[in-house]
Amino acid sequence: MVLVDGGPALIDGPVDLVTADGEVLHCDRFRVALCLCRRSSIYPLCDTSHRRRQRGARTDEAR
């Protein structure tokens, strides 16, 4: 497994994932991206929603 900074967890597939409600998701790809931010519309799989984050206010001041 590889954890991507600010992104998903990448695991080698194929893999069967069991969700909290007991549903089994069969992923037959060679690499599967698991959502860690919970923004994905296809959670627990990543849909790159983590890329659409809002920019924070700037804290540096011009002097």
N, C-alpha and C positions, 0 to 999 in steps of 0.2 A: 504494500500500500504506500502511496505517495500523498502527502498532505501539501496542497498548493496554498501558499500564503495568500490569504484573502479570498480563496476560492474553494473548489471542491476537494474531496478525497478521491484519488484515482486508484482503482483496484483492477487487477488483471482478471479478465473474464475468460470464458463465460461463467456466470454466477447466478444463483437463485437467491433473491432477497425476500425476506419475510417481514412484512410491515407490522406495525403495532396491533392492527386489527386482524392479523393472521393471513392476509392476502399474500400469495407468493408471486413475485415478479421474476420472470425468467429473462435474463439479459444475456444475449448470445454474442455480444461484441467482444473484441479482444481486450478493450479497456473500457471500464465503466466509471463514470463520474458521479459520485454521491454528493448531494447537496449538504453543506454544513451550515449555511446561513438561514435556511428555512424560507427563503424568498421564492423558491422555484414553484412554478405552477404544476410541475410534474413530480413533486417531492415524493419519494426520497431521491429521485434522480435529478441531476443538475441541468438547468436550462439556460445557464449563464446569467441569471437574474442578478447575481452578485456584482456584475459589471455596471449595473444601472444604479449606482449609489449616488446620493446627493452630496454635493460638495459642502463641507463645513465652512463656517465663517473663518476668515483669515485672522490670525492672532498677532501677526507681526505688524508693526506700525512704521510708516515711513517718517523719517526725521530729517 
